[in-house]
Amino acid sequence: SKETLMPTYRIELFEGRSVEQKRKLAEEITRVTTQVLGSAPESVDIIITDVPRHNWATGGKLWSEQS
């Protein structure tokens, strides 16, 4: 039912985080989501995308070129 559907989180991070950091992030997001929304952890999806600094710009400047 729609009441039991849970969110899909899409997280974009600069590349370089360790697998352990990503694991901990996924665990904590899942824990808080299930605590607040009251459903099973198995229904929470998290997609983590590593983005190279040369593919991300803020204020018209690539992060790879910022000092």
PLY file of the C-alpha trace (Angstrom):
ply
format ascii 1.0
element vertex 67
property float x
property float y
property float z
element edge 66
property int vertex1
property int vertex2
end_header
0.00 0.00 0.00
1.03 3.60 -0.39
1.33 3.97 3.40
4.25 1.53 3.46
6.16 2.98 0.50
9.40 4.53 1.57
11.62 7.11 -0.06
14.51 6.76 -2.41
17.36 9.07 -1.45
19.75 10.27 -4.15
22.96 11.65 -2.68
25.72 13.26 -4.70
29.14 13.65 -3.10
32.56 14.66 -4.27
34.46 11.46 -4.97
36.93 10.30 -2.35
34.70 9.09 0.50
35.55 5.63 1.77
33.20 2.66 1.57
33.00 2.74 5.37
31.87 6.40 5.33
29.20 5.60 2.74
28.09 2.56 4.73
27.72 4.63 7.90
25.83 7.35 6.03
23.42 4.77 4.57
22.90 3.17 7.99
22.14 6.50 9.66
19.80 7.74 6.93
17.95 4.43 7.08
17.77 4.50 10.88
16.35 8.01 11.02
13.94 7.39 8.15
12.47 4.28 9.74
12.30 6.01 13.12
10.42 8.99 11.73
8.24 7.23 9.12
7.79 3.91 10.90
8.50 1.33 8.20
11.01 -1.45 7.65
14.64 -0.65 6.83
14.39 -2.91 3.77
12.07 -0.41 2.10
14.55 2.51 2.18
16.64 2.93 -0.97
19.77 5.10 -1.04
21.72 5.85 -4.21
25.14 7.45 -3.69
26.83 9.01 -6.70
30.50 9.99 -6.62
31.09 13.15 -8.62
34.57 14.24 -9.71
35.36 17.84 -8.77
35.81 18.68 -12.47
32.14 17.75 -13.02
30.75 20.10 -10.35
30.62 23.89 -10.48
29.43 26.49 -8.02
29.16 30.15 -8.91
30.37 29.42 -12.44
33.63 27.85 -11.27
34.60 24.20 -11.34
35.53 22.86 -7.94
38.68 21.36 -9.44
39.85 24.88 -10.29
39.03 26.55 -6.99
41.89 27.28 -4.62
0 1
1 2
2 3
3 4
4 5
5 6
6 7
7 8
8 9
9 10
10 11
11 12
12 13
13 14
14 15
15 16
16 17
17 18
18 19
19 20
20 21
21 22
22 23
23 24
24 25
25 26
26 27
27 28
28 29
29 30
30 31
31 32
32 33
33 34
34 35
35 36
36 37
37 38
38 39
39 40
40 41
41 42
42 43
43 44
44 45
45 46
46 47
47 48
48 49
49 50
50 51
51 52
52 53
53 54
54 55
55 56
56 57
57 58
58 59
59 60
60 61
61 62
62 63
63 64
64 65
65 66
